[in-house]
Amino acid sequence: MAGIPDQRHGAGASAERMSRGQRTADRARQHATARWALPAAAVGGLVVAELLGAAGWLALVLVLAPVAAAARQVYRRAENSWTKGAAGERRTAEMLIPLQRDGWTALHDRAVPGSRANLDHLLIGPAGVVMVDSKNWQSTKSQLRVDAGRLFYGRYDQTKALQTASWEARQAARALGVPVRAIVAVHGAAVPGGVVMLEDVTVVPAKRLPALLRNSAPLPGFDPARVQQLVERAERVLPPYVG
């Protein structure tokens, strides 16, 4: 049977690295800011206290504290976005493991040749080759909807995300020499009607992904030997993403 020992290996790795990088950059910014801001604040505080008294100093603190908190929140959102993305990719990888019994091999976090992009998941099996992009859209305040042929998550237009997934599938197809389907697997938000097809991409709830692939009609020429050949080629031409 075609397969690799651990089909979860590497899932979410690049997103996790980006999250760690965001934390490191955040700390570096804080330290760099502290080196000049703390002395400046001390001097400024003395001046304000001298000119305006204790009430003026308190007013200054009340003004600056929310500004600092808002800046910190921006950096935290960027970090959390990567962390959530990595968690979504790992959950998808776990869901795909049972497909190994049906002749599917899953490769995770693969580099796109000639770019800094990565493929979250690449599946090769009896029904061909599929590129899966995981989306961890968990906000309780946002819903997934289609409006005028465009996919929105809350107020955010996700057309660019779908176009990126379609482009990634085309790059994988070029590297492998076979057609590659693009699927976006959504964790959290409900997909309208259970499935959406836009920009040559199929959008489905992540929990439905295994059944979708398992029930896909086998394609001519994708016997176990051919699948194994494509897996070996994918290992060469779409290596693990290293950032």
C-alpha positions in Angstrom: 0.0 0.0 0.0 1.3 3.5 -0.8 2.0 5.5 2.3 4.6 7.0 4.6 5.2 5.9 8.2 3.5 8.9 9.9 1.1 10.9 7.7 0.8 13.6 10.3 4.5 14.5 10.0 5.1 18.1 9.4 1.5 19.3 9.5 1.4 22.9 10.6 5.1 23.1 11.0 5.6 26.3 8.9 2.7 28.1 10.6 4.1 27.1 14.0 7.5 28.5 13.0 5.8 31.8 11.9 4.0 31.9 15.3 7.3 31.5 17.1 8.9 34.1 14.9 6.1 36.5 15.6 6.6 36.0 19.4 10.4 36.5 19.0 9.9 39.6 16.9 7.3 40.9 19.4 9.7 40.5 22.3 12.5 42.1 20.3 10.3 45.1 19.6 9.3 45.4 23.3 13.0 45.3 24.4 14.0 47.8 21.7 11.2 50.1 22.7 11.9 49.7 26.4 15.6 50.8 25.9 14.5 54.3 24.9 10.9 54.6 26.0 11.5 53.9 29.7 14.1 56.6 30.2 12.1 59.0 28.1 9.0 58.2 30.1 10.9 58.8 33.3 12.2 62.1 32.2 8.8 63.1 30.7 7.0 62.1 33.9 9.3 64.3 36.0 8.6 67.2 33.7 4.9 66.7 33.7 4.8 66.2 37.4 6.8 69.4 37.8 4.5 71.4 35.5 1.1 69.9 36.1 1.5 68.1 39.4 0.3 64.6 40.3 -3.0 65.1 38.4 -1.2 65.8 35.1 1.1 62.7 35.6 -2.0 60.5 36.2 -3.7 61.9 33.1 -0.6 61.1 31.0 -0.6 57.5 32.2 -4.3 57.1 31.5 -3.7 58.3 27.9 -0.6 56.2 27.1 -1.7 52.9 28.7 -4.5 52.2 26.2 -2.1 53.1 23.3 0.5 50.6 24.5 -2.2 47.9 25.1 -3.6 48.4 21.6 -0.2 48.0 20.0 0.4 44.8 22.0 -3.0 43.5 20.9 -2.1 43.9 17.2 1.1 41.8 17.6 -0.9 39.2 19.6 -3.5 38.9 16.8 -0.7 38.2 14.3 0.8 35.5 16.6 -2.6 34.0 17.3 -3.5 33.8 13.6 -0.4 31.6 12.9 -1.0 29.5 16.0 -4.6 28.9 15.1 -3.5 28.1 11.5 -1.1 25.5 12.8 -3.7 23.9 15.0 -6.1 23.7 12.1 -3.5 22.0 9.9 -2.7 19.4 12.6 -6.4 18.6 13.0 -6.8 18.1 9.3 -3.8 15.8 9.3 -5.4 13.7 12.0 -8.6 13.4 10.1 -6.8 12.2 7.0 -5.0 9.3 8.7 -7.8 6.8 8.1 -7.6 7.4 4.4 -4.3 5.5 4.3 -6.4 2.3 4.5 -8.1 3.4 1.2 -4.8 3.8 -0.7 -4.3 7.5 0.0 -1.0 9.1 1.0 -0.9 12.5 2.7 2.1 14.8 2.6 2.0 17.9 4.7 3.5 21.4 4.6 5.2 21.1 1.3 7.2 23.8 -0.5 6.0 25.3 -3.7 8.9 25.4 -6.2 10.2 28.9 -6.9 8.1 30.6 -4.3 7.8 31.2 -0.5 4.3 29.5 -0.5 3.5 26.2 0.9 0.9 23.4 0.4 -0.8 22.6 3.7 -1.7 19.1 2.6 -1.1 17.1 -0.6 -3.1 13.9 -1.0 -2.3 11.2 -3.6 -4.6 8.3 -4.1 -7.1 6.3 -6.3 -9.1 9.5 -7.2 -6.0 11.5 -8.2 -4.1 14.3 -6.5 -5.7 16.8 -4.2 -4.2 19.9 -2.6 -6.0 20.8 0.7 -5.7 24.2 2.4 -6.8 24.2 6.0 -8.7 27.2 7.4 -9.3 27.4 11.1 -12.2 29.9 11.1 -13.4 29.6 14.7 -14.7 33.1 15.5 -18.2 32.9 17.2 -19.0 36.3 15.9 -18.3 35.6 12.2 -20.1 33.4 9.7 -19.2 32.1 6.3 -21.4 33.3 3.5 -21.4 33.7 -0.3 -22.4 37.1 -1.6 -22.4 38.0 -5.3 -20.1 35.1 -6.2 -17.6 35.9 -3.4 -16.9 34.0 -0.2 -16.9 36.1 3.0 -15.8 35.1 6.5 -17.6 37.7 8.6 -16.8 41.0 6.8 -13.6 39.7 5.3 -13.6 38.8 1.6 -11.9 35.5 1.2 -11.7 35.6 -2.6 -7.9 36.1 -2.4 -7.5 33.0 -0.2 -9.4 30.9 -2.7 -7.4 32.3 -5.6 -4.2 31.4 -3.7 -5.4 27.9 -3.1 -6.2 27.5 -6.8 -2.8 28.9 -7.7 -1.1 26.5 -5.3 -2.9 23.5 -6.9 -1.7 24.6 -10.4 1.9 24.8 -9.2 1.6 21.3 -7.7 0.1 20.1 -11.0 3.0 21.6 -12.9 5.6 20.0 -10.6 3.9 16.6 -10.7 2.7 16.5 -14.3 -0.9 15.6 -13.4 -4.0 17.5 -12.6 -4.5 18.6 -9.0 -7.8 19.5 -7.4 -8.0 22.3 -4.9 -10.0 22.0 -1.7 -10.3 24.3 1.3 -11.2 22.5 4.5 -12.9 24.7 7.1 -12.7 24.1 10.8 -15.3 25.9 12.9 -17.5 28.1 10.6 -20.4 26.4 8.9 -20.1 26.1 5.1 -23.3 27.4 3.4 -25.1 24.4 1.9 -22.3 22.0 3.1 -20.2 22.8 0.0 -19.2 25.9 -2.0 -17.4 25.9 -5.3 -15.7 29.2 -6.3 -12.5 30.1 -8.1 -12.0 26.4 -9.1 -11.8 25.5 -5.4 -14.2 23.3 -3.4 -14.9 24.6 0.1 -16.1 22.0 2.6 -16.3 21.5 6.4 -13.1 19.8 7.4 -15.0 17.0 9.1 -16.5 16.0 5.7 -13.2 15.9 3.9 -12.3 12.2 4.5 -15.7 11.1 3.2 -15.5 13.4 0.2 -12.1 11.8 -0.8 -13.1 8.3 0.1 -16.2 8.5 -2.0 -14.6 10.1 -5.0 -14.6 8.0 -8.1 -11.3 6.3 -8.9 -9.5 7.8 -11.9 -8.0 5.7 -14.7 -4.2 5.3 -14.3 -4.1 5.8 -10.5 -3.5 2.2 -9.5 -1.4 1.6 -6.4 1.9 1.4 -8.4 1.2 4.8 -10.1 0.2 6.3 -6.8 3.5 5.2 -5.3 5.4 6.7 -8.2 3.6 10.0 -7.7 4.3 10.0 -4.0 8.0 9.4 -4.6 8.0 12.2 -7.2 6.2 14.6 -4.8 8.8 13.9 -2.2 11.5 15.1 -4.6 9.8 18.0 -6.3 7.6 19.3 -3.5 10.0 18.9 -0.5 9.1 19.8 3.1 8.8 23.5 3.6 11.6 25.0 5.6 10.7 28.7 5.4 
